[in-house]
Amino acid sequence: MSPKLRFKVFASRLLRYFFQGLLILAPIGITALTLYWAFVTIDNLIPKELIPTDAGYGFLRYKGVGFVIVLVLIILVGYLSSSFIIGRIFDLFDHLLERTPFIKYIYTSIKDVFDAFVGEKKKFDHPVLVQIYGVDVYELGFITQTDVSNFGLEGYMAVYVPHAYAITGKVFMVPKDKVKPLTDISAGEAMKFAVSGGVTNI
């Protein structure tokens, strides 16, 4: 084997090993960076520069203490909201924000998004196949409203179709006979399949 051909074989193997290593390390690295970003963001919600160091509160400046405090605060609010009296106070505050001009649009939009994913009124738990662009072409989506007659569309429903490799999507108003419910896969599997561009096995 000539030196030139030997070099090509070596370079080809080196390139193949590089991409194999990339396939292994990239998902791990991106996951680790995402978790680290979430940790640092939550940890920095408590401004370290406002914490006095000469009053016995210096330990609050350590990395991770802010993260723990925020988690404890979230759990505490969740616990207090389950009680009748304090729960009514939270409801009154919620009602106030929903009635405040301008603020209500921001607050209700964010609240509805969180409710759709983790609230008691989860919206993305009904995966369907929906015909939008053609008779034999299906989109994978999720029913968000079973009745959109308030838009003047009788016999229609709202279906959210997520985009692949993104956190965005589109809402379509389609006739109910164009929607085919999926009963053999979970909502999480359907979302993962749609967001991954169909490369994830179900």
Secondary structure by P-SEA (a helix, b strand, c coil): ccaaaaaaaaaaaaaaaaaaaaaacaaaaaaaaaaaaaaaaaaacccccccccccccccccccaaaaaaaaaaaaaaaaaaacaaaaaaaaaaaaaaaacaaaaaaaaaaaaaaaacccccccccbbbbbbcccccbbbbbbbccccccccccccbbbbbbbbcccccccccccccccbbbbccccaaaaaaaaaacccccc
